[in-house]
Amino acid sequence: MSDAKAEEHYITRPVSKFMGTYDPRHEEMHPEYWQKEKHLDLNETQQFGFSILEEEIHALCYTWFHPNCNLISTGVFVCQGIQPIAPGLAIQDYRGFMSADELNGTFLKYKTSNGYEVEVIEPGVKFRTKYLDKERNNSFDITHTAMHPPAMWSSNVHYEQPMLNVGELVIRGKRYDVNSRQTRDRSWGELRSEMPRNIPAMGWVTGTFDNGFCFHVTAFDSQDLDPVWKGHFDVPPDQNLRFGWVIVEGQQAALVHCRKRTSYDADLMPETMWLELHDEHGRVHTIEGKVVAGFPMHPWNNSRWPICLTRWKLNGSVDGYGDIQDGHWGDFVLAMRG
C-alpha cells in the first residue's frame, strides 16, 4: 500500500483481465493515496444494498468521499417498482454536500446526520447498515454477511462482494422482512471526474443465482448487437468490457470478453439485458434479465444512473437476481432524445 498511486477511473479505460488481491485493510480509508495525490477528483466509495424480490423493493446505500475536499455525499434510496422520478421513491435521503468530519476518520463505523449508519463487524465478512427517519416512520436495520470473499479488480482499488442481507425494513410504518442476496461495492484511489462524457451508456451489472453462480460485469453494449446508440458512438469490440468476473463453484475467474445488449423504456430506464460472458477458463455464460424495480440516481449533476433490480436467467434455466446500474451522460441522453 505504500506505493499507492491514483488511477484513472474505469470509465476512461479498460482494466487488465485478471483478478487482483483483497486485503481486510481495504475496508478502511486509504490516506496513502490522498497524501500523494492532491487532485480534487480523488475519491473513495462504499456501497451496500438489499432487496425484497417478491415486493419489487430495491435499496441502495451509498457513501462517496472526496478526501481532498473534505466532503461526502451519502444516504439511502428505496424504491418499489419502477419510479422514473427520483424524489418520489418510497425512501430517499441522499445528501450531496456533507462534511467528511461526520465519518470521524473511518469507514469502519460511522453515523451521518441524515440517520444513515454503517458498521464493519468483521472486515470482508460481516457488516451492518441502519437508517432512521422518525418524521416519516422510515427505517431499516440490515446485517450483510459474505457469500464469497471479495472479488478484487486487477487495479487493486475496486472490488465487489456477493452478500446475504437479512433484517427489517419499515416504509411509512409498514414493516417488511428482508432476506436477500445483493452485491456490495468498494473503491478508492481513482480520479472520478464529474466532467461531461461523450460516451454511450455504461452498465455496472451484478447477479447471484440459486445454484451459487455469481457475476459482475462493467461494460458498454456491443456495437455488433445493434445497441440503441448505434450510429452515435463508436466502441470497438475489444474496448466494451471494462472489467468483470464470475464465481463458479466458489472459485473466482476474470472475464476476458463480453457481449451485451440493453433495451430501454421511454424514460431511458433499462427494461431488459442480454449478456454473453466469456471467462479466463474458456467458459461461456449466457444471461438474460428483466427489470422489475428501479429509479434514476444522480450521484453528480452531469450523470444519471438508473439503479435497477433485475430478474436473471442463467443459460436459460437457473434463476437469479441482482443489479443493473446504467451510467448515462448528457451526450448519450441527447442522442437518444433526437
C-alpha contacts under 8 A as a table, 3 or more apart, distances in Angstrom:
res1	aa1	res2	aa2	distance
1	M	4	A	5.48
1	M	32	E	7.26
2	S	32	E	6.62
4	A	32	E	6.18
4	A	33	Y	5.62
4	A	36	K	7.83
4	A	189	G	7.87
5	K	33	Y	6.21
5	K	36	K	7.31
5	K	37	E	7.50
5	K	189	G	7.13
6	A	33	Y	6.33
6	A	37	E	6.69
6	A	42	L	7.44
6	A	189	G	4.83
6	A	190	E	5.35
6	A	191	L	6.67
7	E	189	G	6.18
7	E	190	E	4.66
7	E	191	L	6.20
8	E	12	T	6.80
8	E	13	R	7.60
8	E	190	E	5.66
8	E	191	L	5.32
8	E	192	R	7.35
9	H	12	T	5.85
9	H	13	R	7.27
9	H	190	E	5.37
9	H	191	L	5.54
9	H	192	R	5.48
9	H	193	S	7.99
10	Y	13	R	5.27
10	Y	14	P	6.11
10	Y	15	V	6.81
10	Y	242	R	6.46
11	I	14	P	7.75
11	I	242	R	7.69
13	R	239	Q	7.97
13	R	242	R	6.88
14	P	239	Q	6.56
14	P	240	N	7.89
14	P	241	L	6.54
14	P	242	R	4.11
14	P	243	F	6.71
15	V	153	W	7.81
15	V	154	S	6.78
15	V	155	S	6.78
15	V	242	R	5.58
15	V	243	F	5.82
16	S	154	S	5.98
16	S	155	S	7.50
16	S	243	F	7.52
17	K	154	S	6.83
17	K	243	F	6.70
17	K	244	G	7.97
17	K	254	A	5.98
17	K	255	L	6.42
17	K	256	V	5.78
18	F	153	W	7.34
18	F	154	S	5.48
18	F	253	A	7.72
18	F	254	A	5.27
18	F	255	L	7.77
19	M	151	A	7.24
19	M	152	M	5.91
19	M	153	W	5.50
19	M	154	S	4.96
19	M	245	W	7.99
19	M	252	Q	7.92
19	M	253	A	7.04
19	M	254	A	5.81
20	G	151	A	7.59
20	G	152	M	4.75
20	G	153	W	5.08
20	G	154	S	4.15
20	G	155	S	6.67
20	G	156	N	5.36
21	T	151	A	7.98
21	T	152	M	5.76
21	T	153	W	7.92
21	T	154	S	7.75
21	T	156	N	6.44
22	Y	26	H	7.14
22	Y	150	P	6.56
22	Y	151	A	7.31
22	Y	152	M	5.81
22	Y	156	N	7.46
22	Y	159	Y	7.94
23	D	26	H	5.58
24	P	27	E	6.01
24	P	123	P	5.38
24	P	124	G	5.98
25	R	28	E	5.70
25	R	123	P	7.65
26	H	29	M	7.28
26	H	30	H	7.63
27	E	107	F	6.86
27	E	108	L	6.94
27	E	120	V	7.93
27	E	123	P	6.32
27	E	124	G	7.42
27	E	186	R	7.85
28	E	106	T	6.30
28	E	107	F	5.37
28	E	108	L	6.14
29	M	44	E	7.77
29	M	105	G	7.75
29	M	106	T	6.07
29	M	107	F	6.10
30	H	33	Y	6.01
30	H	34	W	7.40
30	H	188	W	7.14
30	H	189	G	7.51
31	P	34	W	5.03
31	P	35	Q	6.06
32	E	35	Q	5.40
32	E	36	K	6.64
33	Y	36	K	5.46
33	Y	37	E	5.95
33	Y	189	G	5.83
34	W	37	E	5.10
34	W	38	K	5.95
34	W	42	L	7.39
34	W	67	P	6.81
34	W	68	N	6.77
34	W	189	G	7.96
35	Q	38	K	6.88
37	E	42	L	7.55
38	K	42	L	7.61
38	K	68	N	6.19
39	H	42	L	5.75
39	H	68	N	6.93
39	H	191	L	7.69
40	L	66	H	7.01
40	L	67	P	7.91
40	L	68	N	5.47
40	L	69	C	6.21
41	D	66	H	7.02
41	D	190	E	7.87
41	D	191	L	4.94
41	D	192	R	5.35
41	D	193	S	5.51
41	D	194	E	7.89
42	L	66	H	6.18
42	L	67	P	7.17
42	L	68	N	7.16
42	L	188	W	7.87
42	L	189	G	6.29
42	L	190	E	5.61
42	L	191	L	4.52
42	L	192	R	6.35
43	N	64	W	7.00
43	N	65	F	5.47
43	N	66	H	4.67
43	N	67	P	6.51
43	N	188	W	5.78
43	N	189	G	6.28
43	N	190	E	6.09
43	N	191	L	6.57
43	N	192	R	6.73
44	E	64	W	6.00
44	E	65	F	5.07
44	E	66	H	6.69
44	E	67	P	7.88
44	E	186	R	7.68
44	E	187	S	5.52
44	E	188	W	4.01
44	E	189	G	6.66
44	E	190	E	7.58
45	T	62	Y	7.36
45	T	63	T	5.61
45	T	64	W	4.59
45	T	65	F	6.10
45	T	185	D	7.81
45	T	186	R	5.60
45	T	187	S	5.18
45	T	188	W	6.33
46	Q	62	Y	5.90
46	Q	63	T	5.25
46	Q	64	W	6.76
46	Q	184	R	7.99
46	Q	185	D	6.11
46	Q	186	R	4.72
46	Q	187	S	6.80
47	Q	60	L	7.28
47	Q	61	C	5.67
47	Q	62	Y	4.61
47	Q	63	T	6.52
47	Q	184	R	5.52
47	Q	185	D	5.00
47	Q	186	R	6.23
48	F	60	L	6.18
48	F	61	C	5.06
48	F	62	Y	6.56
48	F	129	T	7.97
48	F	182	Q	8.00
48	F	183	T	7.32
48	F	184	R	4.78
48	F	185	D	6.80
49	G	58	H	7.75
49	G	59	A	5.31
49	G	60	L	4.54
49	G	61	C	5.67
49	G	182	Q	6.12
49	G	183	T	7.14
49	G	184	R	6.57
50	F	58	H	6.27
50	F	59	A	5.27
50	F	60	L	6.95
50	F	165	N	6.10
50	F	178	V	7.60
50	F	180	S	6.22
50	F	181	R	6.90
50	F	182	Q	5.67
51	S	56	E	7.57
51	S	57	I	5.38
51	S	58	H	4.39
51	S	59	A	5.86
51	S	178	V	7.01
51	S	179	N	7.81
51	S	180	S	5.87
51	S	181	R	7.56
51	S	182	Q	7.39
51	S	309	L	7.71
52	I	55	E	5.50
52	I	56	E	6.02
52	I	57	I	5.00
52	I	58	H	6.58
52	I	178	V	6.14
52	I	179	N	7.15
52	I	180	S	6.46
53	L	56	E	4.93
53	L	57	I	6.28
53	L	58	H	7.79
53	L	180	S	7.81
54	E	57	I	7.83
55	E	80	Q	7.24
56	E	80	Q	5.45
56	E	81	G	5.30
56	E	292	V	6.17
56	E	293	A	5.60
56	E	309	L	7.69
57	I	78	V	6.91
57	I	79	C	5.65
57	I	80	Q	4.40
57	I	81	G	6.52
57	I	293	A	6.62
57	I	309	L	7.93
58	H	78	V	5.63
58	H	79	C	5.43
58	H	80	Q	6.51
58	H	293	A	6.54
58	H	294	G	7.13
58	H	308	C	7.54
58	H	309	L	6.01
59	A	76	V	7.29
59	A	77	F	5.47
59	A	78	V	4.27
59	A	79	C	6.49
60	L	76	V	5.82
60	L	77	F	5.19
60	L	78	V	6.58
61	C	74	T	7.78
61	C	75	G	5.94
61	C	76	V	4.54
61	C	77	F	6.50
62	Y	73	S	7.97
62	Y	74	T	5.54
62	Y	75	G	5.75
62	Y	76	V	6.48
63	T	72	I	6.76
63	T	73	S	5.80
63	T	74	T	4.24
63	T	75	G	6.66
64	W	72	I	5.47
64	W	73	S	5.08
64	W	74	T	6.17
65	F	70	N	7.73
65	F	71	L	6.10
65	F	72	I	4.43
65	F	73	S	6.60
65	F	100	A	7.13
66	H	69	C	5.45
66	H	70	N	5.98
66	H	71	L	5.33
66	H	72	I	6.09
66	H	100	A	7.98
67	P	70	N	4.84
67	P	71	L	6.57
67	P	100	A	7.46
68	N	71	L	7.95
70	N	99	S	6.10
70	N	100	A	5.00
70	N	101	D	7.33
71	L	97	F	6.23
71	L	98	M	5.58
71	L	99	S	4.82
71	L	100	A	4.69
72	I	96	G	7.02
72	I	97	F	6.08
72	I	98	M	5.22
72	I	99	S	6.09
72	I	100	A	5.26
73	S	94	Y	7.06
73	S	95	R	5.51
73	S	96	G	4.31
73	S	97	F	5.60
73	S	98	M	6.20
73	S	299	P	7.94
74	T	94	Y	5.43
74	T	95	R	5.61
74	T	96	G	6.76
74	T	98	M	7.87
75	G	92	Q	7.77
75	G	93	D	5.43
75	G	94	Y	4.00
75	G	95	R	6.26
75	G	114	N	7.11
75	G	116	Y	6.18
76	V	91	I	7.31
76	V	92	Q	5.82
76	V	93	D	5.44
76	V	94	Y	5.65
76	V	116	Y	7.36
76	V	131	Y	7.92
77	F	89	L	7.19
77	F	90	A	7.94
77	F	91	I	5.56
77	F	92	Q	4.56
77	F	93	D	6.60
77	F	94	Y	7.21
78	V	89	L	6.26
78	V	90	A	5.67
78	V	91	I	4.84
78	V	92	Q	6.39
79	C	82	I	7.44
79	C	83	Q	6.94
79	C	89	L	5.01
79	C	90	A	5.25
79	C	91	I	6.74
79	C	293	A	7.01
79	C	294	G	6.52
79	C	295	F	6.77
80	Q	83	Q	7.44
80	Q	89	L	7.34
80	Q	90	A	6.55
80	Q	293	A	6.16
80	Q	294	G	7.57
81	G	292	V	6.17
81	G	293	A	4.05
81	G	294	G	6.31
82	I	292	V	6.91
82	I	293	A	4.60
82	I	294	G	4.74
82	I	295	F	6.27
83	Q	86	A	6.79
83	Q	88	G	7.04
83	Q	89	L	6.66
83	Q	293	A	7.58
83	Q	294	G	6.06
83	Q	295	F	5.04
83	Q	296	P	7.85
84	P	267	D	6.86
84	P	269	M	7.35
84	P	294	G	7.55
84	P	295	F	5.35
84	P	296	P	6.19
85	I	88	G	5.68
85	I	89	L	7.55
85	I	295	F	6.92
85	I	296	P	6.96
86	A	89	L	5.83
86	A	92	Q	7.73
86	A	295	F	5.96
86	A	296	P	5.73
86	A	297	M	6.67
87	P	92	Q	6.49
88	G	92	Q	7.87
89	L	92	Q	5.87
89	L	295	F	7.70
90	A	171	I	6.71
91	I	138	N	7.17
91	I	171	I	7.19
93	D	114	N	7.06
95	R	98	M	6.90
95	R	114	N	7.90
96	G	299	P	7.73
98	M	102	E	7.77
99	S	102	E	6.02
100	A	103	L	5.62
100	A	104	N	7.55
100	A	105	G	7.90
101	D	104	N	5.31
101	D	105	G	6.89
102	E	110	Y	7.29
102	E	111	K	7.06
102	E	112	T	5.65
102	E	113	S	7.52
103	L	106	T	5.73
103	L	107	F	6.77
103	L	109	K	7.80
103	L	110	Y	5.31
103	L	111	K	7.02
103	L	112	T	7.08
104	N	110	Y	6.88
106	T	109	K	6.54
106	T	110	Y	7.17
107	F	110	Y	6.71
107	F	118	V	7.78
107	F	119	E	7.99
107	F	120	V	7.84
108	L	118	V	7.25
108	L	119	E	5.64
108	L	120	V	4.90
109	K	117	E	7.55
109	K	118	V	5.50
109	K	119	E	4.34
109	K	120	V	6.21
110	Y	117	E	5.75
110	Y	118	V	5.59
110	Y	119	E	6.74
111	K	115	G	6.71
111	K	116	Y	5.72
111	K	117	E	4.26
111	K	118	V	6.59
112	T	115	G	5.77
112	T	116	Y	5.53
112	T	117	E	6.50
113	S	116	Y	7.33
114	N	133	D	7.94
115	G	130	K	7.83
115	G	131	Y	5.25
115	G	132	L	5.17
115	G	133	D	6.58
116	Y	129	T	7.41
116	Y	130	K	5.80
116	Y	131	Y	4.51
116	Y	132	L	6.93
117	E	128	R	7.98
117	E	129	T	5.49
117	E	130	K	4.94
117	E	131	Y	6.20
118	V	127	F	7.41
118	V	128	R	5.78
118	V	129	T	4.63
118	V	130	K	6.63
119	E	127	F	5.68
119	E	128	R	5.11
119	E	129	T	6.50
120	V	123	P	6.02
120	V	126	K	6.53
120	V	127	F	4.59
120	V	128	R	6.58
121	I	125	V	7.81
121	I	126	K	5.35
121	I	127	F	5.15
121	I	128	R	7.08
122	E	125	V	5.32
122	E	126	K	4.98
122	E	127	F	6.77
123	P	126	K	6.57
123	P	127	F	7.75
124	G	146	A	7.04
124	G	149	P	6.78
124	G	150	P	6.70
125	V	145	T	5.74
125	V	146	A	4.92
125	V	149	P	7.65
126	K	143	T	7.15
126	K	144	H	5.65
126	K	145	T	4.54
126	K	146	A	6.30
127	F	143	T	5.80
127	F	144	H	5.02
127	F	145	T	6.54
128	R	141	D	7.33
128	R	142	I	5.66
128	R	143	T	4.48
128	R	144	H	5.92
129	T	140	F	7.79
129	T	141	D	5.98
129	T	142	I	5.38
129	T	143	T	6.63
129	T	144	H	7.87
130	K	139	S	7.30
130	K	140	F	5.41
130	K	141	D	4.45
130	K	142	I	6.38
131	Y	138	N	7.81
131	Y	139	S	5.03
131	Y	140	F	5.26
131	Y	141	D	6.72
132	L	137	N	7.74
132	L	138	N	6.02
132	L	139	S	4.39
132	L	140	F	6.84
133	D	136	R	5.80
133	D	137	N	5.88
133	D	138	N	5.11
133	D	139	S	6.12
134	K	137	N	4.86
134	K	138	N	6.55
134	K	139	S	7.94
135	E	138	N	7.88
136	R	172	R	5.73
136	R	173	G	7.92
137	N	170	V	7.14
137	N	171	I	6.70
137	N	172	R	4.89
137	N	173	G	5.24
138	N	169	L	7.83
138	N	170	V	5.23
138	N	171	I	4.82
138	N	172	R	5.37
138	N	173	G	6.61
139	S	169	L	5.93
139	S	170	V	5.06
139	S	171	I	6.82
140	F	167	G	7.48
140	F	168	E	5.49
140	F	169	L	4.29
140	F	170	V	6.06
141	D	167	G	5.63
141	D	168	E	5.51
141	D	169	L	6.73
142	I	165	N	6.28
142	I	166	V	5.49
142	I	167	G	4.40
142	I	168	E	6.41
142	I	178	V	7.74
143	T	165	N	5.65
143	T	166	V	5.40
143	T	167	G	6.19
144	H	163	M	5.89
144	H	164	L	5.60
144	H	165	N	4.49
144	H	166	V	6.65
145	T	163	M	5.38
145	T	164	L	5.13
145	T	165	N	6.45
146	A	149	P	6.74
146	A	161	Q	7.08
146	A	162	P	6.32
146	A	163	M	4.59
146	A	164	L	6.27
147	M	161	Q	7.74
147	M	162	P	5.60
147	M	163	M	5.15
147	M	164	L	6.25
148	H	161	Q	6.72
148	H	162	P	6.22
148	H	163	M	7.53
148	H	250	G	7.10
149	P	161	Q	6.53
150	P	159	Y	6.30
150	P	160	E	5.74
150	P	161	Q	4.50
150	P	162	P	7.62
151	A	159	Y	5.33
151	A	160	E	5.36
151	A	161	Q	5.95
151	A	245	W	7.59
151	A	252	Q	7.14
152	M	155	S	7.94
152	M	156	N	6.09
152	M	157	V	7.64
152	M	158	H	6.00
152	M	159	Y	4.19
152	M	160	E	6.70
153	W	156	N	5.53
153	W	157	V	7.00
153	W	158	H	5.56
153	W	159	Y	5.66
153	W	243	F	7.18
153	W	244	G	7.83
155	S	158	H	6.94
156	N	159	Y	7.70
157	V	187	S	5.53
157	V	188	W	5.48
157	V	189	G	6.15
157	V	190	E	7.48
158	H	185	D	7.55
158	H	186	R	5.77
158	H	187	S	4.20
158	H	188	W	6.64
159	Y	185	D	5.90
159	Y	186	R	5.58
159	Y	187	S	6.52
160	E	183	T	6.41
160	E	184	R	5.52
160	E	185	D	4.46
160	E	186	R	6.49
160	E	216	H	7.82
161	Q	183	T	5.29
161	Q	184	R	5.29
161	Q	185	D	6.60
162	P	181	R	6.99
162	P	182	Q	5.81
162	P	183	T	4.16
162	P	184	R	6.40
162	P	208	T	7.19
162	P	214	C	7.38
163	M	181	R	5.58
163	M	182	Q	5.31
163	M	183	T	5.58
163	M	184	R	6.86
164	L	179	N	7.23
164	L	180	S	5.82
164	L	181	R	4.61
164	L	182	Q	6.52
165	N	178	V	6.93
165	N	179	N	5.61
165	N	180	S	5.15
165	N	181	R	5.91
165	N	182	Q	7.01
166	V	177	D	7.77
166	V	178	V	5.14
166	V	179	N	4.50
166	V	180	S	6.60
167	G	177	D	6.16
167	G	178	V	5.01
167	G	179	N	6.77
168	E	175	R	7.06
168	E	176	Y	5.86
168	E	177	D	4.88
168	E	178	V	5.49
169	L	175	R	5.79
169	L	176	Y	5.07
169	L	177	D	6.38
169	L	178	V	6.74
170	V	173	G	5.66
170	V	174	K	5.27
170	V	175	R	4.39
170	V	176	Y	6.15
171	I	174	K	5.16
171	I	175	R	6.60
181	R	208	T	6.81
181	R	321	Y	8.00
181	R	322	G	7.68
182	Q	207	G	7.58
182	Q	208	T	7.33
182	Q	322	G	6.21
182	Q	323	D	7.86
183	T	206	T	6.73
183	T	207	G	7.47
183	T	322	G	7.47
183	T	323	D	7.98
187	S	190	E	7.71
194	E	300	W	6.73
194	E	301	N	7.93
194	E	302	N	6.39
194	E	303	S	7.81
195	M	302	N	6.81
196	P	302	N	5.95
196	P	303	S	7.74
196	P	329	W	6.42
196	P	330	G	6.67
196	P	331	D	7.89
197	R	329	W	5.88
197	R	330	G	7.18
197	R	331	D	6.92
198	N	329	W	7.36
198	N	330	G	7.73
198	N	331	D	5.50
198	N	332	F	7.19
199	I	233	F	6.59
199	I	329	W	7.22
199	I	331	D	6.96
199	I	332	F	6.49
200	P	220	F	7.12
200	P	229	W	6.60
200	P	233	F	6.46
200	P	328	H	7.05
200	P	329	W	7.54
200	P	331	D	7.70
200	P	332	F	5.21
201	A	220	F	6.38
201	A	221	D	7.72
201	A	326	D	6.31
201	A	327	G	5.36
201	A	328	H	4.95
201	A	329	W	7.29
201	A	332	F	6.65
202	M	218	T	7.10
202	M	219	A	5.67
202	M	220	F	4.67
202	M	221	D	7.39
202	M	326	D	5.62
202	M	327	G	5.02
202	M	328	H	6.97
203	G	217	V	7.68
203	G	218	T	5.48
203	G	219	A	5.49
203	G	220	F	6.25
203	G	324	I	6.52
203	G	325	Q	5.60
203	G	326	D	4.31
203	G	327	G	6.06
204	W	216	H	7.44
204	W	217	V	6.02
204	W	218	T	4.42
204	W	219	A	6.88
204	W	323	D	7.83
204	W	324	I	6.13
204	W	325	Q	5.05
204	W	326	D	6.29
204	W	327	G	7.84
205	V	216	H	5.54
205	V	217	V	5.28
205	V	218	T	6.16
205	V	322	G	7.66
205	V	323	D	5.49
205	V	324	I	4.62
205	V	325	Q	6.10
206	T	214	C	7.56
206	T	215	F	5.53
206	T	216	H	4.33
206	T	217	V	6.58
206	T	322	G	5.36
206	T	323	D	5.10
206	T	324	I	6.70
207	G	214	C	5.57
207	G	215	F	5.41
207	G	216	H	6.67
207	G	312	W	7.28
207	G	320	G	6.51
207	G	321	Y	5.32
207	G	322	G	4.14
207	G	323	D	6.45
208	T	212	G	6.84
208	T	213	F	6.01
208	T	214	C	4.37
208	T	215	F	6.70
208	T	320	G	5.46
208	T	321	Y	5.85
208	T	322	G	6.28
209	F	212	G	5.42
209	F	213	F	5.28
209	F	214	C	6.20
209	F	314	L	7.84
209	F	318	V	6.82
209	F	319	D	5.77
209	F	320	G	3.91
209	F	321	Y	6.65
210	D	213	F	7.36
210	D	318	V	6.70
210	D	319	D	5.97
210	D	320	G	5.95
211	N	318	V	7.08
212	G	247	I	7.93
212	G	248	V	7.30
212	G	249	E	6.84
212	G	250	G	7.61
213	F	246	V	7.30
213	F	247	I	5.60
213	F	248	V	5.30
213	F	249	E	6.93
213	F	250	G	7.94
214	C	246	V	5.63
214	C	247	I	5.04
214	C	248	V	7.13
215	F	244	G	7.44
215	F	245	W	5.68
215	F	246	V	4.26
215	F	247	I	6.24
216	H	244	G	5.19
216	H	245	W	5.39
216	H	246	V	6.49
217	V	241	L	7.64
217	V	242	R	7.75
217	V	243	F	5.96
217	V	244	G	4.00
217	V	245	W	6.48
217	V	255	L	7.96
218	T	241	L	6.37
218	T	242	R	5.47
218	T	243	F	5.45
218	T	244	G	6.02
219	A	240	N	5.33
219	A	241	L	4.45
219	A	242	R	5.41
219	A	243	F	7.16
219	A	258	C	7.63
219	A	260	K	7.70
220	F	235	V	7.78
220	F	240	N	4.83
220	F	241	L	6.59
220	F	260	K	7.23
221	D	225	L	7.75
221	D	227	P	6.25
221	D	240	N	6.75
221	D	259	R	7.00
221	D	260	K	4.74
221	D	261	R	4.99
221	D	262	T	6.78
222	S	225	L	5.54
222	S	226	D	7.44
222	S	227	P	6.79
222	S	235	V	7.63
222	S	237	P	6.76
222	S	240	N	6.59
222	S	259	R	5.50
222	S	260	K	5.32
222	S	261	R	6.32
223	Q	226	D	5.79
223	Q	227	P	6.16
223	Q	230	K	6.57
223	Q	234	D	7.50
223	Q	235	V	6.50
223	Q	236	P	7.39
223	Q	237	P	7.09
224	D	227	P	7.81
225	L	260	K	7.59
225	L	261	R	6.47
226	D	229	W	7.92
226	D	230	K	5.98
226	D	261	R	7.91
227	P	230	K	5.42
227	P	261	R	6.08
227	P	262	T	6.95
227	P	263	S	7.93
228	V	262	T	7.88
228	V	263	S	7.34
228	V	336	M	7.66
229	W	232	H	5.57
229	W	233	F	6.47
229	W	332	F	7.45
229	W	335	A	7.42
229	W	336	M	7.01
230	K	233	F	6.25
230	K	234	D	7.60
231	G	234	D	7.52
232	H	335	A	6.87
235	V	239	Q	6.21
235	V	240	N	6.13
236	P	239	Q	5.29
236	P	240	N	6.69
237	P	240	N	5.90
238	D	241	L	7.11
238	D	257	H	7.82
239	Q	242	R	7.19
240	N	258	C	7.56
241	L	244	G	7.61
241	L	256	V	7.97
241	L	257	H	6.57
241	L	258	C	5.99
243	F	254	A	7.82
243	F	255	L	6.86
244	G	254	A	5.97
244	G	255	L	5.10
244	G	256	V	7.98
245	W	252	Q	6.78
245	W	253	A	5.51
245	W	254	A	4.30
245	W	255	L	5.05
245	W	279	D	7.30
246	V	252	Q	5.76
246	V	253	A	5.42
246	V	254	A	6.53
246	V	255	L	7.12
246	V	279	D	7.29
247	I	250	G	5.70
247	I	251	Q	5.19
247	I	252	Q	4.47
247	I	253	A	6.37
248	V	251	Q	5.30
248	V	252	Q	6.63
248	V	253	A	7.85
253	A	279	D	6.27
253	A	280	E	6.21
253	A	281	H	7.49
254	A	279	D	5.69
254	A	280	E	5.70
255	L	258	C	7.37
255	L	277	L	6.73
255	L	278	H	5.66
255	L	279	D	4.12
255	L	280	E	5.82
256	V	278	H	5.87
256	V	279	D	5.47
256	V	280	E	5.81
257	H	277	L	6.29
257	H	278	H	5.08
257	H	279	D	7.04
258	C	275	L	7.12
258	C	276	E	5.72
258	C	277	L	4.80
258	C	278	H	6.11
259	R	275	L	5.71
259	R	276	E	4.99
259	R	277	L	6.64
260	K	273	M	7.20
260	K	274	W	5.60
260	K	275	L	4.60
260	K	276	E	6.47
261	R	273	M	5.63
261	R	274	W	5.26
261	R	275	L	6.78
262	T	270	P	6.63
262	T	271	E	7.42
262	T	272	T	5.79
262	T	273	M	4.45
262	T	274	W	6.61
263	S	270	P	5.82
263	S	271	E	5.53
263	S	272	T	5.27
263	S	273	M	6.43
264	Y	267	D	7.58
264	Y	268	L	5.18
264	Y	269	M	5.34
264	Y	270	P	4.35
264	Y	271	E	5.06
264	Y	272	T	7.18
265	D	268	L	5.29
265	D	269	M	5.49
265	D	270	P	6.46
265	D	271	E	6.21
266	A	269	M	7.37
269	M	294	G	7.78
269	M	295	F	7.81
269	M	296	P	7.77
269	M	306	P	6.17
270	P	273	M	7.70
270	P	291	V	6.87
270	P	306	P	7.40
270	P	308	C	7.57
270	P	324	I	7.94
270	P	326	D	7.62
271	E	290	K	5.91
271	E	291	V	5.21
272	T	288	E	7.54
272	T	289	G	5.45
272	T	290	K	4.50
272	T	291	V	6.07
273	M	288	E	5.84
273	M	289	G	5.12
273	M	290	K	6.68
274	W	286	T	7.68
274	W	287	I	5.96
274	W	288	E	4.62
274	W	289	G	6.46
275	L	285	H	7.93
275	L	286	T	5.73
275	L	287	I	5.05
275	L	288	E	6.30
276	E	284	V	6.72
276	E	285	H	5.71
276	E	286	T	4.57
276	E	287	I	6.42
277	L	284	V	5.58
277	L	285	H	5.06
277	L	286	T	6.41
278	H	282	G	6.37
278	H	283	R	5.75
278	H	284	V	4.60
278	H	285	H	6.54
279	D	282	G	5.61
279	D	283	R	5.54
279	D	284	V	6.62
280	E	283	R	7.43
285	H	314	L	7.16
285	H	315	N	6.47
286	T	314	L	5.96
286	T	315	N	4.99
286	T	316	G	7.71
287	I	312	W	6.56
287	I	313	K	5.60
287	I	314	L	4.64
287	I	315	N	6.00
287	I	316	G	7.47
288	E	312	W	5.58
288	E	313	K	5.29
288	E	314	L	6.78
288	E	316	G	7.81
289	G	310	T	6.02
289	G	311	R	5.38
289	G	312	W	4.28
289	G	313	K	6.32
290	K	310	T	5.41
290	K	311	R	5.38
290	K	312	W	6.73
291	V	294	G	7.37
291	V	308	C	6.18
291	V	309	L	5.79
291	V	310	T	4.24
291	V	311	R	6.34
292	V	308	C	7.37
292	V	309	L	5.83
292	V	310	T	5.76
292	V	311	R	7.02
293	A	308	C	5.60
293	A	309	L	5.06
293	A	310	T	7.22
294	G	306	P	6.60
294	G	307	I	5.32
294	G	308	C	4.06
294	G	309	L	6.04
295	F	306	P	5.38
295	F	307	I	5.47
295	F	308	C	6.65
296	P	304	R	6.34
296	P	305	W	5.38
296	P	306	P	3.96
296	P	307	I	6.01
297	M	304	R	5.87
297	M	305	W	4.96
297	M	306	P	5.86
297	M	307	I	6.72
298	H	301	N	6.12
298	H	303	S	6.04
298	H	304	R	4.79
298	H	305	W	6.12
299	P	303	S	7.07
299	P	304	R	7.27
299	P	305	W	7.68
300	W	303	S	5.83
300	W	304	R	7.72
301	N	304	R	7.59
302	N	329	W	6.31
302	N	330	G	6.80
303	S	327	G	6.91
303	S	328	H	5.61
303	S	329	W	4.81
303	S	330	G	7.00
304	R	327	G	5.93
304	R	328	H	5.01
304	R	329	W	6.49
305	W	325	Q	6.04
305	W	326	D	5.16
305	W	327	G	4.54
305	W	328	H	6.02
306	P	324	I	7.66
306	P	325	Q	5.64
306	P	326	D	5.36
306	P	327	G	7.04
307	I	323	D	6.99
307	I	324	I	6.00
307	I	325	Q	4.60
307	I	326	D	6.80
308	C	323	D	5.53
308	C	324	I	4.99
308	C	325	Q	6.22
309	L	321	Y	7.19
309	L	322	G	5.77
309	L	323	D	5.12
309	L	324	I	6.68
310	T	321	Y	5.42
310	T	322	G	5.37
310	T	323	D	5.82
310	T	324	I	6.72
311	R	319	D	7.50
311	R	320	G	6.01
311	R	321	Y	4.40
311	R	322	G	6.79
312	W	319	D	5.92
312	W	320	G	4.80
312	W	321	Y	5.06
312	W	322	G	7.42
313	K	316	G	5.65
313	K	317	S	6.11
313	K	318	V	5.45
313	K	319	D	4.88
313	K	320	G	6.09
314	L	317	S	5.86
314	L	318	V	4.92
314	L	319	D	6.48
314	L	320	G	7.40
315	N	318	V	6.83
328	H	332	F	6.40
328	H	333	V	6.77
329	W	332	F	5.65
329	W	333	V	6.43
330	G	333	V	5.11
330	G	334	L	6.01
331	D	334	L	5.20
331	D	335	A	6.07
332	F	335	A	5.14
332	F	336	M	6.23
333	V	336	M	5.19
333	V	337	R	6.17
334	L	337	R	5.04
334	L	338	G	6.32
335	A	338	G	5.30
